[in-house]
């Protein structure tokens, strides 16, 4: 096992604020005011005289934004993402909890695998709606003296020889053909999984980043219920069902959120995707561990069932582009968008901000392509991609492409998951990886694999 990715991943996830920051540019422009874009703007505020965020949606609007179609679905803040948010905004998670977000801790978290309750371990999860969380990240970012947001739609890039020199945009309220230009030393693509950056690069005679896709045909649905109290003191429940005879694979989550609400997310694949029908939603809850049924049957539903579909997981391999222009980086879903039921999106975006900070503190030449940045981001993307796609590629309706060594990787992943049901140490290590606090390679150490095999044999002997 290579220890280099493990060490580098750990270094990116440190909790303390960066040192050695200095101004290296006059202006940076961020395309998109998502969590990924806002965190990039926070990092850039340490290195630019001026940071401008271009965002087409109204930042003061309530509820999910049109630019975040999955915004109404359940969101949890994994420990890795929480550490990074507190790094960039000291006291951030304390403020979230003071404003109404819910902290699930230790015994208040129940996790099931194929209907069996996993052994409890020390764990923490912060739960809140996406608009609630995003509004607080936005407020902290825009409170910085050198960061401002302009409501506008990005239309393209400007170039000079081998570098990006700025952005073409249309301001909110202007005709679509009223194109303005905004010069910048660095442009950040935070436009999400539907980013048009590849089109713009091709239009300028440069190659688009190659894209990899895994077709998952995922559908999920979220409903909110009034929360009068946590049944038996439990505030977050996760149910993982693996592929198998008679099983309906998927990940489902029940969690307490702000404003005295429960939020339940149900997922399914292909022909088993959940619908907007409230009765069908409740029927699915009854087939899950009892907490789901207790809430769905015993608490009033607030508002409609909201669905979302994601056809694939995708990643853009910027590190593989030979003629990458200088003055350009990408963050968040614009780089990679994973199966969202694993909850890694916000934590990945937060780690991309850490990559950007490390890159800018390394005294780079902005006249050269940001290859060191994309090498760091590749480490984060590889880790999350490995975690999610190893499981997705085992689904019966998914047909690849299968990477080299997939069968071995899946057997190890399946072994670790089974062992984590009964072995507290393995469950702790497993959660460190799934919460993006440790690299997946930490799970393939020989000693841990031997322990997992012993735990799995013991479980099989008890439940033949």
C-alpha positions in Angstrom: 0.0 0.0 0.0 1.3 3.4 -0.9 1.4 5.7 2.2 1.9 8.8 0.1 -1.9 9.3 -0.7 -2.8 8.6 2.9 -0.3 11.2 4.2 -1.2 13.9 1.6 -4.9 13.4 2.2 -4.4 13.8 5.9 -2.4 17.0 5.3 -5.2 18.5 3.2 -7.8 17.8 5.9 -6.0 19.6 8.8 -8.1 21.7 11.1 -5.9 24.7 11.8 -6.0 27.9 9.8 -3.4 28.2 7.1 -0.2 30.2 7.6 2.0 32.0 5.1 -0.8 33.6 3.1 0.0 36.6 0.9 -1.6 38.6 -1.8 -0.6 37.2 -5.2 -3.2 38.7 -7.6 -5.3 41.8 -8.0 -8.6 40.1 -8.9 -10.1 36.6 -8.8 -13.6 35.7 -10.2 -15.6 32.8 -9.0 -18.3 31.5 -11.4 -21.1 30.2 -9.1 -22.2 31.0 -5.6 -22.6 27.4 -4.4 -20.9 26.1 -1.3 -17.9 25.1 -3.4 -17.8 28.6 -5.0 -18.2 30.4 -1.7 -15.5 28.4 0.0 -13.2 29.1 -3.0 -13.9 32.8 -2.5 -13.1 32.5 1.1 -9.7 31.0 0.3 -9.1 33.6 -2.4 -9.8 36.4 0.0 -6.3 35.6 1.5 -4.6 36.0 -1.8 -6.4 38.6 -3.9 -7.1 42.3 -3.5 -10.6 41.6 -4.8 -12.8 38.5 -5.2 -16.0 38.7 -7.2 -18.6 35.9 -7.2 -20.9 35.8 -10.2 -24.2 34.0 -9.3 -27.4 34.0 -11.3 -29.7 33.0 -8.5 -31.1 35.5 -5.9 -28.9 35.1 -2.8 -31.7 36.4 -0.6 -34.4 34.0 -1.8 -35.7 31.5 0.6 -35.7 27.8 0.0 -33.8 25.8 -2.6 -32.3 27.7 -5.5 -33.0 26.8 -9.1 -29.2 26.4 -9.6 -29.2 23.6 -7.0 -32.0 21.2 -8.1 -31.1 18.8 -5.3 -31.3 21.6 -2.7 -34.6 20.4 -1.2 -33.1 16.9 -0.4 -31.6 15.7 2.8 -28.1 17.1 3.5 -25.8 16.1 6.3 -22.4 17.6 7.1 -19.9 14.9 7.4 -17.1 15.3 9.9 -14.5 16.0 7.2 -16.5 18.9 5.8 -17.3 20.2 9.2 -13.6 20.4 10.1 -12.9 22.4 7.0 -15.8 24.8 7.5 -14.6 25.5 11.0 -11.1 25.9 9.5 -12.2 28.6 7.1 -14.8 30.2 9.4 -13.8 29.7 13.0 -16.8 28.8 15.2 -19.0 28.0 12.1 -20.4 24.7 13.3 -21.1 26.2 16.8 -23.1 29.0 15.0 -25.0 26.4 12.9 -26.1 24.6 16.1 -27.0 27.8 17.8 -29.2 28.7 14.9 -31.1 25.4 14.9 -29.0 22.8 13.1 -29.0 19.4 14.9 -26.0 17.6 16.2 -26.4 13.8 16.3 -23.8 12.2 18.5 -22.8 8.6 19.5 -25.8 6.7 20.6 -28.2 9.1 18.9 -26.9 7.7 15.6 -28.2 4.4 14.4 -26.8 2.8 11.3 -28.1 -0.4 9.7 -26.7 -2.7 7.0 -29.3 -5.0 5.4 -31.5 -4.5 8.4 -28.9 -5.2 11.1 -28.0 -2.5 13.5 -24.2 -1.7 13.5 -22.2 -1.6 16.6 -22.1 1.9 18.1 -19.0 4.0 17.9 -18.1 7.6 18.8 -19.5 9.7 15.9 -20.9 13.1 15.1 -23.2 14.3 12.3 -24.6 17.8 11.8 -27.9 17.9 10.0 -29.6 20.9 8.4 -31.4 21.7 5.2 -29.2 22.8 2.2 -30.6 26.4 2.1 -30.0 26.8 5.8 -26.4 25.7 5.6 -25.6 27.5 2.3 -27.1 30.8 3.6 -24.7 30.8 6.5 -21.7 30.0 4.4 -22.7 32.9 2.1 -23.1 35.3 5.0 -19.7 34.5 6.4 -18.1 34.8 2.9 -19.7 38.0 1.9 -18.9 39.6 5.2 -15.2 39.6 4.1 -14.1 43.1 3.2 -12.7 42.1 -0.3 -15.4 39.7 -1.4 -18.6 40.8 -3.2 -21.3 39.0 -5.2 -22.8 40.2 -8.5 -26.0 38.7 -9.8 -25.1 37.7 -13.3 -24.9 34.8 -15.8 -21.4 33.7 -17.0 -21.3 33.6 -20.8 -17.7 32.6 -21.5 -14.0 33.3 -20.9 -11.5 35.8 -22.4 -8.1 34.5 -23.4 -4.7 35.9 -24.3 -2.3 33.3 -25.8 -2.1 30.5 -23.3 -4.0 31.9 -20.3 -7.5 32.9 -19.3 -7.7 36.7 -18.7 -11.2 37.1 -17.5 -14.9 36.4 -17.8 -17.7 37.4 -20.2 -21.1 37.8 -18.4 -24.6 39.2 -18.6 -25.7 41.1 -15.5 -29.1 40.4 -13.9 -31.8 42.4 -15.7 -29.8 43.1 -18.8 -30.6 41.7 -22.2 -29.0 38.4 -23.0 -26.8 40.1 -25.7 -25.5 42.8 -23.3 -22.2 41.1 -22.7 -19.7 42.7 -20.3 -16.2 41.6 -19.6 -14.5 41.3 -16.2 -10.7 40.9 -16.2 -9.1 38.6 -13.7 -5.8 36.9 -12.9 -7.6 33.7 -11.8 -11.0 32.3 -12.8 -12.7 29.6 -10.7 -15.3 27.3 -12.3 -17.9 26.5 -9.6 -20.8 26.1 -12.0 -21.6 22.5 -10.9 -22.0 19.3 -12.8 -23.6 21.1 -15.8 -20.7 23.4 -16.1 -20.1 24.8 -19.7 -16.4 25.2 -19.2 -15.6 22.4 -21.6 -17.6 24.0 -24.3 -15.9 27.4 -23.8 -12.4 25.7 -23.9 -13.3 24.0 -27.2 -14.7 27.2 -28.7 -11.3 28.8 -27.9 -9.5 25.9 -29.7 -8.4 24.1 -26.6 -9.3 20.6 -25.5 -12.0 20.0 -23.0 -11.2 17.9 -19.9 -12.0 14.2 -20.5 -15.1 13.1 -18.6 -15.7 9.7 -17.0 -19.2 8.6 -16.2 -20.8 5.7 -14.3 -24.5 5.4 -15.1 -26.3 4.9 -11.8 -29.9 5.9 -12.7 -30.5 7.0 -9.2 -33.7 8.5 -7.9 -34.4 9.8 -4.4 -37.2 11.5 -2.6 -37.3 13.6 0.5 -40.2 14.5 2.8 -40.4 16.6 6.0 -42.4 15.8 9.1 -43.1 17.7 12.3 -40.7 16.7 15.1 -42.2 16.7 18.5 -39.3 14.7 20.0 -36.7 12.1 19.0 -38.0 8.6 19.5 -35.8 6.8 22.0 -33.3 9.6 21.8 -32.3 8.9 18.2 -31.8 11.8 15.9 -30.1 10.3 12.8 -30.8 6.8 11.2 -29.1 5.5 8.1 -30.2 2.3 6.4 -27.9 0.7 3.7 -29.3 -2.2 1.7 -26.9 -4.0 -0.5 -27.7 -5.9 -3.7 -29.0 -9.4 -3.1 -31.8 -11.8 -3.7 -35.1 -10.1 -2.7 -33.4 -6.9 -1.6 -34.1 -3.4 -2.9 -30.7 -1.7 -2.8 -30.3 1.8 -1.7 -29.3 4.2 1.1 -32.1 5.8 3.2 -31.6 8.5 5.8 -33.8 9.9 8.6 -32.5 12.9 10.5 -33.6 15.8 12.6 -33.1 19.2 11.1 -33.8 22.9 12.0 -37.3 24.3 12.7 -38.4 21.2 14.6 -38.6 18.9 11.6 -37.7 15.4 10.6 -36.3 14.9 7.1 -36.5 11.5 5.5 -34.6 10.6 2.3 -35.4 7.4 0.4 -33.4 6.3 -2.6 -33.7 3.6 -5.3 -32.3 2.8 -8.6 -33.7 2.2 -12.1 -37.3 0.9 -11.9 -37.3 1.1 -8.1 -37.0 4.9 -7.9 -39.3 6.5 -5.3 -42.2 8.7 -6.5 -43.9 11.9 -5.2 -46.8 9.8 -3.9 -47.0 10.3 0.0 -48.7 6.9 0.5 -46.0 5.2 -1.5 -43.4 7.1 0.5 -44.9 5.9 3.8 -45.1 2.3 2.5 -41.4 2.4 1.7 -40.7 3.7 5.2 -42.5 0.8 6.7 -40.1 -1.6 5.0 -37.1 0.1 6.7 -35.8 0.0 10.3 -38.7 1.0 12.7 -37.7 4.6 13.2 -38.6 5.4 9.6 -42.1 4.0 10.0 -42.6 5.6 13.4 -41.9 9.1 12.0 -43.7 8.6 8.6 -46.8 7.1 10.3 -46.9 9.1 13.5 -45.8 12.6 12.5 -47.6 15.1 10.2 -46.0 15.5 6.8 -45.0 19.1 6.1 -45.3 20.0 2.4 -45.0 17.6 -0.6 -42.6 14.8 -1.3 -39.8 16.2 -3.4 -37.9 13.9 -5.9 -34.6 14.2 -7.7 -33.0 12.0 -10.3 -29.3 11.7 -11.1 -28.4 9.6 -14.2 -24.7 9.2 -13.5 -21.7 10.0 -11.4 -19.2 12.0 -13.4 -15.7 13.4 -13.1 -13.7 15.8 -15.3 -10.0 14.9 -15.4 -8.4 18.3 -15.6 -5.0 16.7 -14.6 -5.1 14.9 -18.0 -5.4 18.1 -20.2 -2.1 18.8 -21.9 -2.9 22.3 -23.1 -4.6 23.5 -20.0 -4.6 27.3 -20.0 -3.2 29.3 -17.1 -5.4 31.4 -14.8 -8.1 28.7 -14.5 -9.1 26.2 -11.8 -12.4 24.3 -11.0 -14.0 23.2 -7.8 -16.8 21.1 -6.4 -19.2 19.4 -8.8 -17.6 21.1 -11.8 -14.7 18.7 -11.1 -16.6 15.6 -9.9 -20.2 14.8 -8.9 -20.7 11.5 -7.0 -23.7 9.4 -6.1 -25.2 11.9 -3.6 -26.6 9.4 -1.2 -23.1 9.0 0.3 -23.2 12.6 1.4 -19.7 13.4 0.1 -20.4 16.4 -2.1 -20.1 19.3 0.5 -17.1 17.7 2.2 -15.3 17.2 -1.1 -16.0 20.9 -2.0 -14.5 21.9 1.4 -11.4 19.8 0.7 -11.1 21.4 -2.8 -10.9 24.8 -1.0 -8.0 23.3 1.1 -6.3 22.2 -2.2 -6.7 25.8 -3.5 -5.2 27.2 -0.4 -2.2 24.8 -0.4 -1.6 25.7 -4.1 -1.7 29.5 -3.6 0.5 29.3 -0.6 3.1 27.4 -2.6 4.2 30.6 -4.4 2.9 29.4 -7.9 3.3 31.3 -11.1 -0.1 32.3 -12.2 1.3 32.6 -15.7 1.5 28.8 -15.7 -1.3 26.2 -15.7 -2.4 25.3 -12.2 -1.3 21.7 -12.5 -0.2 21.4 -8.9 -3.7 22.5 -7.8 -5.3 19.8 -10.0 -2.9 17.2 -8.8 -4.1 17.9 -5.2 -7.8 17.9 -6.3 -7.3 14.6 -8.1 -6.3 13.0 -4.7 -9.6 14.2 -3.2 -11.6 13.1 -6.2 -10.0 9.7 -6.4 -10.8 9.1 -2.7 -14.5 10.0 -3.0 -14.8 8.3 -6.4 -13.3 5.1 -5.1 -15.7 5.0 -2.1 -18.9 5.7 -4.2 -18.3 3.9 -7.5 -17.0 0.7 -5.9 -20.4 0.3 -4.4 -22.3 1.6 -7.5 -20.6 -0.7 -9.9 -21.8 -3.7 -7.9 -25.4 -2.8 -8.6 -27.1 -5.3 -11.0 -28.3 -2.6 -13.4 -24.9 -0.8 -13.7 -22.8 -2.0 -16.6 -19.5 -0.3 -16.0 -17.0 0.8 -17.1 -15.2 -1.3 -14.6 -11.7 -0.1 -13.6 -8.7 -2.4 -13.3 -8.9 -4.4 -10.1 -12.6 -3.7 -9.5 -13.4 -7.3 -8.4 -10.7 -7.3 -5.7 -11.6 -3.7 -4.6 -15.3 -4.7 -4.3 -14.5 -7.8 -2.3 -12.4 -5.8 0.1 -15.1 -3.1 0.4 -17.8 -5.6 1.0 -15.7 -7.4 3.6 -15.0 -4.1 5.5 -18.7 -3.2 5.4 -19.8 -6.5 6.8 -17.1 -6.5 9.5 -18.0 -2.9 10.5 -21.4 -4.2 11.6 -20.0 -6.0 14.6 -16.4 -4.8 15.1 -16.2 -1.3 16.7 -12.6 -0.6 15.7 -13.3 -1.4 12.0 -16.5 0.6 12.1 -14.5 3.6 13.4 -12.0 3.2 10.6 -14.7 2.8 8.1 -16.5 6.0 9.2 -13.2 7.9 9.1 -13.1 7.1 5.4 -16.8 7.6 4.6 -16.7 11.0 6.5 -13.6 12.0 4.5 -11.3 12.3 7.4 -9.0 9.5 6.1 -8.0 8.1 2.7 -9.6 4.8 1.6 -6.1 3.2 1.4 -6.2 3.1 5.3 -8.7 0.3 5.0 -6.4 -2.0 3.1 -3.7 -2.3 5.7 -2.9 -6.0 6.2 -3.6 -5.9 10.0 -7.0 -4.4 9.4 -7.9 -6.8 6.7 -7.0 -9.8 8.9 -9.2 -8.3 11.7 -12.0 -7.8 9.3 -11.8 -11.5 8.1 -11.9 -12.7 11.7 -14.9 -10.4 12.5 -16.7 -11.6 9.4 -16.1 -15.3 10.2 -17.4 -14.7 13.7 -20.5 -13.0 12.4 -21.1 -15.8 9.9 -20.8 -18.4 12.7 -23.4 -16.6 14.8 -25.8 -16.1 11.9 -25.1 -18.9 9.4 
